[in-house]
Amino acid sequence: MIYQWVYEYYEIYPDRVIHRRGLIFQTREHWSLTNIVEIELQQGFLGKIFNWGTIKLLDREQRQKFSLYMIHNPHKYYAVLRRLTPQADLEKHVVIEPTVSVDY
């Protein structure tokens, strides 16, 4: 997991997000922010404790979601992406994953 945080990261620009990963053989993915219609923040119990989570973006034109996985301080970047994509819906989506289920 530490390797992933060091050699895999996201760059957020006003018009796009770039996902870079790798040390020797670096790969890049580019996602445009112009067609984003939905932004969703997912943060489980441990994510709330350690301040990390996943941000999912829905691209209207490509009809697919892409994720910014295991982002540190996800609420900050959620707010940044909200400001950069005013066309996205105004409803805030926060999903809390259940950690323990108890059956009686």
N, C-alpha and C positions, 0 to 999 in steps of 0.2 A: 504494500500500500504506500509506503514512503517513496519507493521508486516511481510509482504512478504520479504522486504529487510533484516530484522533482522534474520528471521528464515528460509530463503530460500537462498541458495548461491551455487556457483559453485567453484570447485577446479580443476585447470588445471595442469596436470602432463605431462611429455614428451610423454607418450604413451596413455593417457586417460583423459577424463573429468568426474568428479563425480558431480552429482547434489544432494545436500542434502536439505531436507526440514523437518520442524516440530520442535516443542519444546519438548514435552513429548514423543510422538511416532514419532521418526525420521525415514524417509525413504531415501533410496539412489538409484540412477540410475547411471550406469557406461556406458560410451560410449568410444569405442576404437578409437584412432586417426589414426590407421594404414590404414584404408580403406576409409578415407575421400577424396572425389574427387572434392568437391566444397565448398567454404566458401562464405557466403553472409552477408553483413552488411545492416541492415535496420534501418533508423533513420528518424523520422518525424520532423516536424517543432519544436514541443515542445522538442523533444529529442535533437535537436541541441542546443536549448537554455539552457536546463538543463543538457546536456552532458550525456544522456543515450540512449540506443538503444538495438536492438535484433540482435544476431549473429546466423545465421542458417548454419548448417553443413549437407552435404549430404553424407551418408554412402553408398558406392557402393555395399558392400556385403549384407547389410540388406535392401537395396533399399528404404530407408526412410530418411527424414530430421528430425533432432532434433534441438531444439532452446535453446539458452541461452538467456532467456527473461529478458528484462529491466536491462541490464548490465550498471553499471556506467562506464564512460570512455571507450566506446566500441571500439574506434579506437586503443587504447592501446592493448586490448585483441585480437582484430582482427589481429594486427601485430604479437602478440605472437603466435596465432594459425597458422598464415601463416608460421612462422619459424618452427613450430613443424610439419607441414604437407607439405613438399616440393612436394609431389605427387599431391597435389590439383592443379586445373587449375590456370594459371597465370593471368587470367583476374579478375580484381577487380569488384565486384558487389556491388553497393551502390544504394539503392532504397530510393527515397524521396517521402514520401506520401503527396498527396495534402491535404491541410487543409481547403481551402475555394474555392468553385466554384462560379463564377459569370456568370449569364445568362443575355444577353442583348436582 
